[in-house]
Amino acid sequence: MTMQARHLSIAYGSNQVLSQVNLTLHPSRTTGLVGRSGCGKSTLAKAMTGIIPAPQETLFHNDQIFFPDLSKTGDIIHYMWQDPLAALSPFLSALDLICEPLKAIHKLPKAERQRQAQDLLDMVGLDATCAAKRPHQLSGGQCQRVALARALAVKPRFLVLDEPLSALDLVTQEQITFLLRKVRAEMNMGLLIISHDLQTLAKLADDIAVMDGGRIVEHKETQEFFAAPEHQLSRRFVEISKYSAPAALTQTPANMPA
């Protein structure tokens, strides 16, 4: 089972945002996508998930032409927005926010929706006191967990996360990193993580793709990428990161349920 972009090109007038991009996502694997601001990372992610239209015959699911539709194909591939506070309705509680996709997509009755929503809150490490709170009553890390639980409620086979750790403190970053690894393993989910931070991708990604000028200029297994980056931008990213070798997160961070 795979999700692929093949020769994907997108232009806005004379501005060529993506040019002949090829990328394959696999279940139970995390692909990291790194590049300078404005290089096309978010455009690629949004095209693959149906937020912006992609040309016909450029997206494939299991080698079949795929037409992403936010209302119909979220259980195949789903996009998690960069700013959870902006993406979450301020009028709903955390529990209700997670219940929404369980009702809209999975058509579950109220009691079952609430049960599954509470299970998802437990999975992402939020206690019962958070269930009734609205987003503005939660911390940034708690909002990120609610957003993740809401995305998991859709039960996608592939989840795309745009800078999921960028607004979090270091302790919360470590906890969310561990949580993403846990979710991937337990749900057999493929992840695409967009980040400017190679240290984050070193902990999360099985392979890393580098974008520059709307193209993927290098794509390697994570260990090989750090050991022998080839493209000049890749070498620059590795040099700046000052991170010599990726290390797996093997212990549960403090205050994070296993």
N, C-alpha and C positions, 0 to 999 in steps of 0.2 A: 504494500500500500504506500503510495507516494503522492505528494503534491508538487507540481512542477510549473515553473515559468519557462517557456521556450521562445527564444528570440523575441522577447517582450520589449517593445519600443513605445514610448509615449511622448508626445510633443504638445506644447501649448503655444500655438502660433509658430513663431520661429524658434522658440525655446525647446530644444531637445532635452527632455528630462531623463528619459531612459532610452538606452540604445542597445538593442540585441542582447538583453539580459537573459541568462540561463541560470536557474537555481532549482535544486531539488530538495524537498524536505522529506524526512523519513520518520516513521513512528519510533518512539522511545529514544530519539536523538534530538540534540539541541544544536542548531546552527546559529552561530553568532554573525551579525552583520555590522561592520564597522566602516566608517568613512567620515570625511569632513562634512560640516554642515552644508546643506544644499546640494549634496552629491546625488540624491535620488533615493535614499534609503526608505524614507517614509512613503514616498510615492509607490515604490515597489510593494511595500507591505500593504498599502491601501488598495492597490490594484489586485493583489492576490486574494484579498478578502472581500472585494466587491464594493468598497467604499467609493472608489472612483472606477470608471469603466476601463476595461482593458480590451485591446483589439481581439477579434475572434481568432480562435485557434492559436492562442498563445498561452493559455492556462489548461493544465491537464491534471485530472485526479485518477489515479490508477490507469494511466495511459489513455483515458477517455477525455475528450474535450470537455472542459469544465466552465460553466457560466456562474460565477459567484453572485449570490443574491442575499442581501442582509436578512431578508425575511424568510428565506427558504433553505439556505445552505450554511447557516451558522453552526450546525452540528457537524459540519465537515471541517471548516476553517473559520476561525473567529479572531477578531482584532481587539486587543486590550489597549485602550487609549493611554497616552503618556501621563496626562493629568487626571487622576481618578476623581478629585474633587469637582472638576469641571464636567466630568462625564456622568457623575451620579446625581440623580434628582435630589434636590435639597428638601423635598417635601415628603420623602419616604424614609422609613426606618431601614436599618441595615438588613433586617430580616425580610422586609417587603421588597427591597431592591433585589434580593436573591430569588425571591418567589416569582418575580415578574417573568423571567425566561422559562421557569418551570411551568407557568400557566400558558404563556404565549406559544412556546415551541413544543412542549411536551404534553400540554393539555391535562395536567394533573389536577385532581380535586384539591380543595383547600387544605384539608388535614394532611394529605401526603406532601403537598408543596411545602408546608411549614416544617414537616419532619425532615425532609431532604435539605431544606435551607438551613435548619439548625445543625444538621450533620456537616454541611459545608462550612459553616462558621467554626465548628469544632475542628475541622480538617485544617483550616488556615490559622488556627491558634487564637481565635477570638472567643472570650467567655460570654456567658449568658447576659451579662450586664450591657454588652455592646449591641445586642439584638434590637433593642427598642430605640437606640440612638440614631439620630440623623447625621448625615455626613459632616456638618459643621461642628458637631459635638464630638467628633473623633479626631485622633491625631493623624498626621500624614501617613504613618505606617499602618494604622488601623484602616484608613480609607483604601490604601493599596491592597490590603488583605480582603476587604469587602469587594473591591473591584475584581480581584482574582477569583473569589468565591462565586461571584456573579457570572464570570466567564466560564468557570467550571460547571455551573448549573446548566449551561447550554450543552455540555458534554461533547465538545468538539474533538475531532481526531487530531487537529493541528491548531495550535494557539500562537498568535503573533503578538509579541509584547514590544511596545515602543518605549525605550528608555525606562524600564520598570523600576530602576533603583536611583535614578538621577536626583530626586528631590528628598531622599531619605538620609538620615544620619548613619554613621558607619555600623553601629550595632544593629539597627533595623535592616540595613542592607544585607548584613550577614544572615539574619534570620529569614529574610525573604529569599535569599539565594538558596539556603537550605530547603526552604519550603518548595521552591520551584523544582529542585532535584527530586524531592519526595513525590510531588504531584506527577512529574513525568514518569517516574518508576511505577507508581501505583495505578495510573490511568493509561499507561502505554501510549502517551501522547507525544507527538512531535512538536517541538518548540522552535520558533524563529525569534531571536532576541536581538533588537537593535540597540546598540550602545556605543558611546564614545570611549568607554572605559575597558581597556584590554584586560585589566586585572579581574574585572567582573566576568568577562567572557572566558578567561582562563579557568575560572572555577566552575563555569556552567556549560561551556560549549564543547561539543565533540569535534566540530569543525568550524572554521572561521573564514568568512568571505569578506573581501575588502572592495568597497565601491569607490570609484573616482570618476567624476564627469559623466555620471549616468551609466557606467559600465562596471561589471565585476572584473577587476584587474588581477585578482588572485583569490584562490579558494583551496584551502588545505586542511588536513587533520590538524587539530589544535597543537599537539606536540610538535609536529613537523613545522607548523607555521612559526612557532616561537624559536625553533632550532635553526631554521633556514628560510627566513622571509626573502622573497625574490624581488618583488616590485619595490621601487624606491619609497612609495608611500607606506607600504607594509613595514619596511625597515625602519622608517621614521616613527611609526606607531609603536613598534617594539622598543625602539631606543627610548622614546619618551616614557613609556610605561615603566621602564626599569624593572621589568618583571622577567626574570631569567627562565623560569620553568613553571608551567601551570601545576597547581596542586589541588587535589580533590578535597572537598569538604567532607570529612569523615565523622565529625562529631556533631551532636545536636547543640546549636548555640544556646546560650543562657536564656532561660525564660521562654524557650520555644518548645512546645510539645512535640514529641517524636512522632 
